[in-house]
Each structure stands twice: as C-alpha cells, then as structure tokens.
C-alpha cells in the first residue's frame, strides 16, 4: 500500500499536522478516510451500486482497468451520485498519478486545476513522515514495553483468645497489631525479539518486613502482595529475569536466573482472584505444591487442543534452585544437596469455563511450604545441618495437589468456584521443632463478577493452610487453623482499583498454641492498586 493510501487510513493522524493551505474543517476527513479504507478495486463488478446503464459506467471502468486507481467504501459501494469535495477529487487524482507512466495534456490540466489541493495533501504526508521519524528516534525501545504496578496496603490485625497475654501471644512475641501503611511496586520490562518470545526483567521494592501482613510472625497472615528486599525496606531488587520462547507449535521453554516455579505452569489452577491472601489466592490453597519457589531454573510447557477451540490438555515440568548462585557445593549450586531445589510437575485439562489439574513437587531441604501454621512452616525452614546432626537425612518434602475450578459463562448470581486440596510428606530427623511427618491443606473460593457495577467483583474463601496431621514421634498433633477472607473490588478506572477486605484466622500459631487454650487473629485491609 502506498504512503498516500496509508494516510487515508489514518485520518486521526492528519489532525496532528498543521495545514499548508487549508484548515482541517475544509478537508472532508471522514469522506477521504472512507474512500481509502479499502484497497483499489480490480473490476467494476465489485461495486454493488454501479450498473452498465449508468452514464459514467464506461469512464469508471476505464479508470479501473487502465490505471487501477479507484477505491470504494467498506460496504462494497461506490456511491457515484454522492457529491465529491475538491479534496476527495484530489485524493482520487493523486492515487491515479501514482500509477500513470505518461503525462498527457489532459492530466496536465487536471494537475493544474487541483494544484492547491494536491499541495495540501503532500504537505500533510510530509508532516506525518516527520512526526513518525521523530517518534521512532525518541521512543523508549522498539522491542520493550514497560508495565508497572503499585499497591498500597493499609490495615491491621487484632488478636484474641485465652492464650493472648497482654500484647503477646504464643511464644511470648510482641504482637504486630499496629495499623500500618505498606507498599509494593513492580516494574516489568517485557521484551520480544520475534513476537513469540518474551524476555522479562522485573524490578521490585517494598517495606513489609515489620508488618503483620508479611507473615513473619504468623505465616498465614501474609498477603500476596507483601514484599521487602533482604537488603532492607525501600531497596530495589531484580525480582525476575527469565526468557520464554516456543519450540515448535506445542512446546514453550523458559530459562532464567530469577524465575518462579508457579510462572512456568501449563494451567493456572484457580480462577479465584482476590489478590489478598497469599494462601487462599497466591498458592491456590495448596502451598506445599505451588510454593512459589524462586531462583535459577528452567521449565517446559506442553499444550494440545483436543479439538478446534476448547478444551485442551496440558503438562508442565520445571526445576528451580534457590541457592543456584552459590558456588560452594556445601551451601549452594545446581543439582547439589544444598541447592534448595524444587522439582514441580503438573498435568491437567481445561475448557472455556473449567479446569482440572494434578501436580507433584519434590522439595529439597531448605525449600519452603510458602504458607502454613507456624509449626509446619518451621519444619520446612529448619536448617539442613541441624536436621542431619539429629541423625536425619534432611527435611525434604513430597507434595501432591489436586485443583479444579468452574465459572459461569455469564455474570450473575451464580459465582465461580475454585477448590484445591494438598498433602505434603516430610523425610528426615525430628525434634520438638521438626516433628511433622504429614501435613494437609485445602481451600474453596467463590467469586462473583460485575457485582452492583460492571467491572466490580466480590468474593469469599475459606480453607486450612498446611497443618500437621501426623508426627514422626507418634505424638498426637494439635495443629490446625481455619482461615477466611471476604472482599469487594471497586474498579474505579481501568487502571485504579480499591479493595477492602476482612480476614480471620482461628489458630494462626497452630501447634504452638498451648493445649486447651485459644488464640485467633482478625484483620482488615484496604488495598489500592495502580496499573500503568
């Protein structure tokens, strides 16, 4: 397509150019745009409203057949009886001039007659080319897009129960019950070199370490958006650095120095999208398997459509080593005893409004259950050397998860339903802090879309984070913790949202709660999200 024809297809861009000899009002932008919105026709029969009996039929046919410079309207009509402005006539003449090799006297007279209009159009084309050149010279990148997300979290937890002692709870720790204002900022630089690949670099900063919402005191209170660099608050980390590319039509490969295992899945196993609880939303209620292990790693994803459209079958395998950057084999590396590695495999199927997945994860000593009561969390995080000193081989885990979801095809009173169940089995020695042999977890989440106002949503979820169900010592476990959340999302604009939420944990300290006593946590948060 010639440049002038491209100009006809971009009337909005014409309005940015200063007129050479006419104002924008004098130029019938809509008419010129409609006239040039299709390619030049090759036969007069393509016009549904032009008949052989029309007086200009032969002249129009000659223009099409000899010069090929006549275009119609998008609906296949020519509208020969419609009045033409001089600018539209100049546009037609300019299109024909591009295809004429011999300038006749008649053409010279036409060019002289429309000299002013042709000059206006040429000036606008030159101006547009200059604007495009300036944009290309000053743009951020020809291959990279920046996507940002900033989140404000304002709220607090209050604690109760017979095990609460003044400002302390189980373990005599001062309770983190003050009202806080935390933030999380993520900047994604997404680069594509072929249109089908992705190099993602993410910078992240936050200040959650001393907040109850970070889960450092009671892991189950952690929010999905909580983050703070190991170097301290307000420090920017390179949080992600990985490259994804296709291998054939059905395989996708990911490799990176900073990648998360849940970002290399074939199917996201839940449609519950609260963005609040790390356990109920972030790890799909099965945090032993989908533990968000982050480090250096690689993964493969395979998808195969069963038939045209939906449904499809899918599988994924990935390996992530938390300590891969450490060259000391007793403290890190890849595929060593000290790698703190996770191997995750997923198999499942999904359709337009449903999905079902099964997954398995093997985690070396030093990996994390991500969320759980304090007891099982300590078990997964215990130092491998301490466990081996007790005669154990290390607190490795074998975790299994089954997840499924269903959502209605249209918004209404019927919510989407997401559910998951998981079990983790530990190996290695034990003492009072690492006595967990098996732990289970589950969740059910309901979400309604377009609640009260189109674009807004609401939901609630309930479940139990990983809790001890059997011990190496044979002692009866007194673990367990029910957690709930309720939330409503106000979509203020396409880029700004406000989500108030309530959370409740019946036994956040798990087995660290003295037998016969109670300890609970009730929290509220207002989350404001900005996307740009």
N, C-alpha and C positions, 0 to 999 in steps of 0.2 A: 504494500500500500504506500502511495506517495505521501510526502510530508503534508501536502495541502489537504489530502483526504484525512490524514490523522488529525489535522486541525479542525476539520468539520466534525470529527467525533469527540472533540474536547472543547465545547463552547464555554465551559466554565473557565478554562484556562485563558480563553480570549479576553474575558472580562478583566484579567490581571494586566493586560497590555494597554499602554497609552495609545489612543487613536492617532493616526498620522494625519488624516484629512477629514475625519468624521467622528461623531460621538457614538457611544455604544447604543444609544437609543435609535440612531439612524440605521443601524445594521440589524437586520432581522435574524438574530442569533438562533431562535427556535426553528425558523424556516431553513436556514443554512444547515443546522445540525440535523434536522430530519432528512433533508435532501441527501446528505452524505452519510447517513447511518448505515447504508448497505454498500456492498461492492458494486462496481459498474455492471450493468446487465449485459448479456451477450446476445439476447434475442428480444425483439419487440413483443413476442408472445408471452414474455414473463410479466408484462403489465396486464392486470386483470381488467382495467378500465379503459384500455386503448383498443379501438375497433378499426377494421380496414375502411370503414365508411367515414372516419374522422378526417377532417380536411388536412391536418398536418401529419397524417399517418406515414406518408412516404418520406417526408423530411426527417421525421423522428427515426424511422427505420434506417435511413442513410447514415445518420449520426452514429447509431448503434453499430451498424455493420462495418462502416468505413473507419470510424475512429474509436469506437468502444468507450465513449466518454459520457454516457448518460446513466445516471443513477436514479433510483426510485425511493419510495418511502418504505418503512419497515413492514407494512402490511401488503406489499406487492403491488401497490398502485402508483400511477404517475401523476394523477390529478392535473391533467392538461388544461382544464378550464379555470384553474386557480390562478389568481393574479400573482405575478412574479416581481419581486423588488429588483432594483438595479444591482444590488449586491448579490442576490441569488443568480442573476444573469451573469454577473462577473465570475461567480464561482463555477458555473457551467462552462463559460468560456475558458477559464483557467484550466479546468480539467481536460478540455479538448486540446488546448495548446500543448499540453504535456505529451500528447500523442500525435501531433501533426509534424510531419517532416518537411513539408513545403509550405511556405507562407505565401498565400495568394493575395490578390488585391482586395478581395472581399474580407479576408482575415485581417489585413492591414487596417481596413476601415473599421472593423469591429474592435480591434485593439485600440484604435484612436478614440472611438466612441466611449469605451469603458476604461480609458486610461486612469482616470481618477480612482475608480473603484478597485482596479487591479493593484494600484499603488497602496491603497489602504490594506488590502489583504496581504500583500507582500510584506508590508511593514509589520503587521501583526505576526506573521510567520517568523520573521527575523527576530522580533522581540521575544517570541516564545522560545526559539532556539537559544537565545542568550540566557533566558531565565533557567532553562534546563541545564545549560552548561554551568551556570553559577551554582545550581543545586548540587550537581554531581561533584563539583570541586570542593564544596564545603560540607557535604554530608558526613555523618559520623563514620559510617562504613558501608561498603557495598555488599558485605556479606553478613554483618552482625546486627542483631536487634537487641535493644535493651528493654527488659521488662522488670519493673520494680514493684515491691510490696512492702508497705509499712503497717505495723499493727500496734495499737495501743491497748493495754490491758489494765483496767482499774478495778480493784476489788479487794476482798479479804476473806479469810477463814475464821470461824469461831469454833471453839472446841468445848465439848461437854462430856458427861458421863462420870461414873464413880471413880474412875482411875485418874481423872484430872486432879492435879494437886496445885492449886493456885494458878500460876502462869506456866506450869509444867504439865507434861503428860507422861506416858510410859517411857522409861529411860531417863526421866528427870531432865529432859531437854527443855529449854525455854521455848514455848510455843510461838511459832511465827504467825501471830494473829493480827498484826497491824495492817491498816489499809495501805495498799501500795499502788504505785503507778509504774508499770514496766513497759518496755517497748521491744519490738523485734523488727529489724529491717533486712530485706533480702533484695539483692540486685542480681538479676540473671542476664548474662551476656550470651545470647544464643546465636551461634554461627553455623551457617550451612555453606558448603563449598559446591555441592552438586544439586541441592534442592531436596535430596532424600536423606542426607546425613545431618547430624547435629553434634556440635561441639559446645558443651555447656560449661561456663565458668560462673560460679555464684559467689558473691561476697555477702557476708552476713555479720550483723552485730546486734547485741542486746545487753540487758542488765538484769537478768532474772536470778542470779545465783543465791541471793539472800532473801528471796521471796518464797512464800509458801507455794506459789504456782510453779516453781521449778521442781518440786518433789524431792528436794534434798533431805527433808526431814521425814516426810511420809510420801513414799513414791507415788501412790495412787492419786495424790492431789496435783500431779504435774499436768500442765496444759500442753497441747500440741505445739503451740507457737512459742513456747518458752525457750530461750537460748542465752548463753553467755560464753564468751571465749574463755579457754583455760588460762589465758593471759590476763583476764580481768574484765570488768564491765567496760562497755563503750569501745572495745577493741574490735577491729575489722578482721575477720578470718576469711581465708579461701575455703569456703564451705563445700563446694563441689567443683570437680574438674574431671569431666569424662567425655568420651567420644562414642557416638552411636552411629552405626552405618548398616545398610542392608547387605545381605548375602543372598543373591537370587531374589525370588519373589516371596518366599515364605519365611526366611530367617532374618533376624536382626541381631547384631552383635554390639555389645557395649564393653568398653575397656576404659579404666580411669584410675588416676591416683587418689581421687577423693570421690567415691561413689557409694550409694546406699543400696542395700540388697532389695528393699521394697520398691526401688525405682527401676528394677530390672525384672518386673513381673510380666507374665503374659496377660493376666486378667486382674484388674483391681477387684478384690473380693467383697466389696461393700459399696452401697450407694448412699449410705448414711453420711451426711456432710455437715456435721455441727461445727467443725473447726475448733472445738473446745477441749474435750478431754483427750489426753494422749492415749489412754487405754481404749475408751469406747469408740473414738473416731480414728486416732492416728495409727493404731495397731489392730484395728478390726476386731477387738475383743480376744485376740489370740496372740498376745505379745511374746509368748515363748517361741513361736514360729516366726511371725512377722516382727522381728525385734529391732528393725531399723539399724542394723549393724552398718557402720560407716568406716571406710578405709580404702585401701587399694584393692581393686578387684576387677572381675570380668564376668560377663554373662551372655547367654544365648536365649532368644525368644523365638518360638515357632508358632505360627497361626495357619490354620487351614479351614477355609469355608466348606461347610458340609454341602451347601447348595448356594445358588446365587442369592446374594443378600445375607440373611441370617438363617440359622445360627452358625457358629464356628467352634472348632476345637482348638485348644492352645496348650502349650507347655513351655516351661522356662526352667533354666538351671543357672545358678550363679555362685561365685565364691568371693568373699570379702575378707581381707586380713586387716584387723585393726592396727597391728604393730608392724605393718609391712615396711615402713621406712627405716626401721632399726636394723642395722647390720649385725648386731650381736645375736648369734643363734640361740643364746640362752635367754634373750629378752625380746626378740622380735624376728623379723624376716617373713618370707612367704613359705607356706607349707612346712613350718617347723613346729615343734611342740609349744613354742612361745609366741606363735603368730596371733593368737586370739582370733582364730579364723572361724567363719561361719559358712557352711555349705547349705544352700537353700534350693529346693526343687518344688515346682508347682505344676499341677495338671488340672485341666478343667474345660468347661464349655460355657458358652454364653449366647444369648439371643438378644432380640431387640429390647426386652424388658426383664430379663432374668439372667442369672449367672450361678454357677456351682463350681467350687474349686476344692481341691485337696492339696495339702502341702506338707513337706517334711524339712526340718532343719537340724543339722548336726552342728553343735557349737562347742568349740574347744574351751578349755579352762581360761577364764578371763573374759568370756563373752557375757552378754547381758540379757536378762529376760525383759528388759526395757521398762516394764511396769509390773507391779505386784505388791503384795503386802511386804512389810519390812523384812519379814523372816525369809521368804523365798528370794527376795532381792539380795539380801546379804549373802545368801548361798551362792548365787550366780556370780557375785562380785568378789568373793573371797580370794585372797592371793593364792596362786597355784602352789607356790613354795610352802605356804603354811599347810595346805592340804596334804602335800606329799610328805611333809615332816611328820604328819599324823599317820602315815602308812597308806594313804590313798593315792590313786593314780591321777587325780585332778578332777575338778568339778565340771566335767564335760556334760553336755545335755543332748538328748534326743527328743525333739519336739514334733508333734503332729497337730494339724489343724484342719477342720472342715468348715467352710464358709459358704453361705448362699444368700441370694437376695432376689427380691421380686419388686417391681414397681409398676403402677398402673400406666396405661398409655396416655391418659389424660388426667390433669389435675382435678381433684375433687375431695370428697370426704374420706375416700379410701387412701391410706398412706402407703408409701413404700416400706418394705420390711427387709431388714438386714439382720443376719444372725451368724454367730460363729461359736465354735467350741474347740478347745485345745487342751493338750496334755503334754507335760514335759517330764522326762525321766532323767535323774541325775546319776552319775557314776562317781566313785572316789570315796575318800575317807570322810569322817564326820567328827564334829564335837558339838558343843551347845549351839554354835552359830551356823553350822553347816550340816544339819541333821536331815534336811529334806531329801526324800527319795523320789517322790512323785508329787507333781503339782498340776492342778487343773484350772481352767478359766473358761468363761463364756460371756456372751452379750447378745442382747436383742435391741435393735434400734428402729424407731418409727419416725418417718419424716413426711410432712405434708408440704406441698409446693403451692405457690400462688395463694397464700393464706391472707384473707381480707383484701390484699392488694396484689396485683400481678407482679411477680418477681420476688415477693417476700416469701419466707418459708418458716416453718416451725417444726420442732421435733422433741423427742424424749428417748432416752435409752437407759437400760438397766443391765447390770452384769456383775460378775465377780472376777477381779484381777487374779493372776496366778496365786493360788493358796495351797499350802501343804495338805496333801491327802494321805500320805504315808511317810514314815521315817525309817532311816537305817537302824536306829536304836530299838525300834519296835514300840516306842512311846506313842501314846495317843496324841495326834496333833490337835491343837486348839487354835487353828488358823481360820481364816475366812474373813471376807469383807465384801459387803454389798455396796455397790456404788450406783448412784442415779445422777442424771442430768436432765434439765429442761431448758429450752432456749427458744428465742424468736429472733429471726433475722430481718431487720429493716434494710432493704436495698434502697438507700437514699438516691443514688445515681448508679450508672453502670460501673463507676469506679470507687464509690464510697458506700460502706455498709456499717451498720450499728447492730450489735448482737448482745442483748442482755441474757445472762444465763445463771441458773442456780445449780449447785452441786451438793451432793450429800454422800458421805462415806460412813458406813455403820461401824467399822472396826479398822481404821487406817493403819494401826500398828500391828495388826494380825496377831500372831502368837506371842509377840512381846507385850500384849495386854495381859495383866495378871488374871489368872483364872478366877472366875466368879465375879469379875468386875466388867464394867462397860467403858467404852471410850469411842467417841464419834466426832465427826467434823462436818460442819455445814458452811458452804461458801457461796459467794456471789461475785460475778464479774461482769463488767461491761467491756466488750471488745469492739474496737473501732478499726476497721480495715480500709486501707487506701491502696488502690492498684493503679499503676501508671506504666 
